[in-house]
């Protein structure tokens, strides 16, 4: 083999993913890159059909080089070749894993789609590291999944870098445009989903002094209103008039004014009852008097990640014109320490009249969601209520970053959630809503509820608490393990040490399934 005509540049692996999330070169729009998938067939590597055509165009150079990679190529890795075909400065060979693995029931995952995301994510990032500012992605099928991964992998948080140091936008496209890049095409749909999750990542990653409750409300107005979503940002006077005392109890510790955000997307012409989604919007969580450790505060600008994911999902629904009605109700405030903040032992009354004893000021999200859930049901009369929040450390300890914890009593709804997670690659795992946990938060005869309870299963206790405020079909989504900073075990299409925006795409997939139901 003539090694002078082909160069192996570098490998993108798990180890350098952690250490090299930054782009090493300035992106150049004149430098074109191509992500080319490679199947692992036992110990051999096999090109896709488009890859075989490109190999013929290159005079067989790509196929010749695959033999050298057979022992090294693994899912989530990409190798870069230069001087292969003249129209591309670099070609990234990215492992797709085995051919057509399909749905893995044990993993609750569509591995064909998720393997493609891993390959595209690895390929896009390593090409960006080579300075490619115009990247095409080759995919034989599942073009939406490929587009999602490309958008997610190309995103970077550079809000506070000097203007001259920021990277220009990277152009992403489908090689051959077989899936349709315009509106209505699968690639376009995936791009919409990826960009929506990236917006959620941006909102979550902004520091608390730059993403106050008012800032978050303004961001929702600026982005969603032009898409036809009705957005109302209510201030303290309105919140007080509604008598949302549980929410106001959390907000009173901060000098930043609280906001109650209500976003209505009307995609269903038949005016069916909306799905109400409540989300926790704590723009900074110090823990209150039950103060968090400094290390824990680092990512707690992202305590509004549930709100960010819901707003991202609304953006995607509106852009894709999904035929469903959705109303998001989002209480937004800070949980801070001051002379006016809530105290351990305080008793407040929620909007439905239930009394709540505050045993832990760091369990503020359930107080906020209690009022939001009651309000959303009273005003909009939904058949389904969903709440989304970074809620408890318990779900992080149970599931890590693999899945969000979900609670529902509806078997049909859980099947839809499982299918949505399998399709999006952002999975959910069902946890119990047993009466055992309800008894542990209602065992003080002096009050109706305690916000902490006497047991150790903190996520289950939190779900049992919220169950007291819903009277229709309900899904509780605890995103603590998945919604904040991505770590070393994150897939290649998510940047380590940056916010994830999860589970925005799973929410969209779920709502699309509900919209398609008879």
C-alpha positions, 0 to 999 in steps of 0.5 A, spaced: 500 500 500 502 506 498 502 510 504 504 516 501 497 518 498 493 517 504 494 519 511 491 517 518 491 523 522 488 521 529 483 517 533 477 520 537 477 515 543 473 516 550 480 518 553 481 524 548 473 525 548 474 528 555 481 531 554 479 534 548 472 537 547 475 543 545 476 545 537 483 545 536 483 549 530 479 555 527 474 552 523 474 554 516 468 554 511 473 552 505 475 546 508 470 540 507 469 534 511 465 527 510 463 523 516 463 516 513 460 510 517 463 503 517 460 497 520 464 492 524 462 485 521 466 480 526 473 482 526 472 485 519 470 492 517 465 493 512 463 500 508 456 502 507 454 502 500 455 510 499 462 508 502 463 503 497 462 508 491 466 513 495 472 508 495 471 506 488 472 514 487 478 514 491 481 508 487 480 503 493 484 507 498 479 507 503 478 500 503 486 498 503 486 502 509 480 499 513 485 493 514 489 497 519 483 499 523 480 492 524 483 491 531 482 498 533 475 501 531 470 501 536 463 504 537 464 511 538 471 512 535 473 515 528 479 516 524 481 521 520 484 520 513 486 526 508 488 525 501 483 520 499 478 524 495 479 531 492 473 534 494 474 533 501 479 535 506 478 530 510 474 524 511 472 521 518 471 513 518 466 512 524 464 506 527 457 504 526 458 497 530 454 491 527 450 492 521 442 493 523 442 491 530 435 494 531 431 494 537 435 491 543 429 489 548 434 488 554 437 495 553 430 498 551 434 502 545 433 502 538 441 501 537 441 502 529 439 509 531 443 510 537 449 507 534 449 512 528 448 518 533 455 515 536 458 515 529 456 521 527 458 525 533 465 522 533 466 524 526 463 531 526 467 532 533 474 530 530 473 533 523 472 540 527 478 538 531 481 538 524 478 545 522 473 543 517 467 548 517 463 544 512 461 537 514 457 532 510 454 526 513 453 520 510 447 515 512 444 510 508 437 511 513 435 514 519 437 521 517 433 524 522 438 521 527 444 523 524 442 530 523 440 530 531 447 527 532 451 532 528 447 538 531 449 536 538 456 534 536 457 541 533 454 545 538 459 549 543 458 554 548 462 560 547 457 566 550 463 569 554 469 568 549 472 574 546 469 575 539 475 574 535 476 567 539 469 564 537 468 559 532 464 561 526 458 556 525 459 549 522 455 548 516 452 541 516 449 537 511 447 530 508 451 527 503 447 526 497 441 529 500 438 523 499 433 524 505 431 531 504 434 537 507 428 542 506 422 542 510 419 535 511 425 531 510 428 527 515 434 530 515 431 537 517 426 534 522 433 531 526 436 538 525 430 541 528 430 537 534 438 537 535 438 545 535 432 545 540 436 541 545 442 545 543 438 551 545 436 548 552 443 546 553 445 554 552 439 556 557 442 551 562 449 553 561 448 560 562 451 563 569 446 565 574 447 572 574 446 572 566 440 567 566 435 570 572 428 568 572 427 575 568 432 573 563 429 566 562 422 568 561 425 573 556 429 568 552 422 564 552 418 570 549 424 572 544 424 564 541 417 561 542 413 567 540 415 568 533 414 560 532 406 561 534 407 559 541 403 564 546 408 566 552 406 569 558 411 571 563 407 573 570 410 577 575 410 577 583 403 581 583 400 576 579 403 570 583 400 573 589 393 574 586 393 566 585 395 565 592 401 560 590 404 560 597 408 554 596 412 557 590 413 564 593 416 561 599 421 558 595 422 565 591 422 570 597 430 568 599 432 572 593 432 579 591 431 576 584 424 577 582 420 570 581 416 569 574 411 564 572 411 562 565 406 560 561 407 557 554 401 555 550 402 551 543 396 550 539 398 545 534 391 541 534 386 544 530 380 540 533 381 543 540 382 537 544 385 538 551 392 540 552 397 536 555 400 540 561 407 540 562 410 543 569 417 544 569 422 546 575 425 553 573 430 554 579 436 559 576 440 558 581 440 553 587 444 554 593 440 549 597 437 555 602 439 554 609 440 547 608 446 549 604 449 545 599 457 544 598 461 548 594 462 543 589 455 541 589 453 548 587 458 548 581 452 545 576 446 548 580 445 554 575 442 548 571 437 547 576 432 550 571 434 544 566 427 541 567 424 548 564 430 548 559 428 541 556 421 543 556 422 550 552 426 546 547 421 541 546 416 546 545 420 550 540 421 543 536 414 542 536 412 548 533 417 548 528 415 541 526 408 543 527 406 537 531 398 536 531 398 536 539 396 542 544 401 543 549 401 548 555 407 549 559 407 552 566 414 553 569 415 557 576 422 560 576 426 563 581 432 562 585 433 558 592 437 563 596 439 564 603 437 571 606 434 574 612 427 572 609 428 565 606 424 559 608 426 556 614 426 549 616 420 547 620 416 552 616 409 550 614 406 553 608 399 551 604 399 549 597 394 552 592 390 546 593 389 547 600 394 542 603 399 544 608 406 542 607 412 542 613 418 544 610 424 539 613 429 541 608 430 547 604 434 544 599 427 540 596 424 546 594 422 544 587 416 540 589 414 546 593 414 550 586 411 544 582 405 543 587 402 550 585 404 549 578 401 542 577 394 545 581 394 551 577 395 547 570 389 542 572 385 548 574 385 552 568 387 548 562 383 541 564 388 536 561 387 529 560 395 528 561 399 532 566 407 531 565 412 534 570 420 535 569 425 537 574 432 535 576 429 533 582 433 528 587 440 525 588 436 519 589 435 518 582 442 519 580 445 514 585 440 509 582 441 510 574 447 515 574 447 518 567 443 512 563 436 514 564 431 519 567 427 516 572 419 516 571 413 515 575 406 513 572 400 509 574 398 508 566 401 502 563 399 505 556 403 511 557 409 508 560 409 504 553 409 510 550 415 513 554 419 507 553 418 507 545 420 515 545 426 513 549 428 508 545 427 512 539 431 518 541 436 514 545 435 518 551 432 513 555 427 513 561 426 507 567 420 506 571 420 507 578 415 505 583 409 509 586 407 505 591 403 507 597 409 505 602 412 512 600 406 516 601 405 513 608 412 516 609 411 523 607 404 523 611 406 520 617 406 527 621 399 528 624 400 535 625 400 537 617 398 534 611 405 533 607 412 533 609 417 535 603 422 530 605 419 524 609 422 519 613 425 514 608 431 514 604 428 513 597 428 520 596 426 520 588 420 515 590 418 520 596 418 526 591 414 523 586 409 521 592 409 528 594 407 530 587 402 525 586 398 529 592 397 534 587 394 531 581 388 528 579 388 525 572 393 521 568 400 523 570 408 522 568 413 525 573 420 525 570 426 526 575 432 528 570 437 529 576 442 524 573 441 526 565 439 533 565 445 537 568 453 536 566 455 531 561 461 527 564 466 522 561 460 516 560 456 521 556 455 519 548 460 522 543 455 527 541 455 531 548 460 535 550 463 533 557 463 538 562 457 542 558 450 541 560 446 536 556 439 539 554 436 532 556 431 529 555 428 534 550 428 530 544 425 524 548 419 529 550 418 531 543 418 523 541 413 522 546 408 528 544 409 526 537 406 519 539 401 522 543 399 526 537 399 520 532 394 516 537 387 515 535 
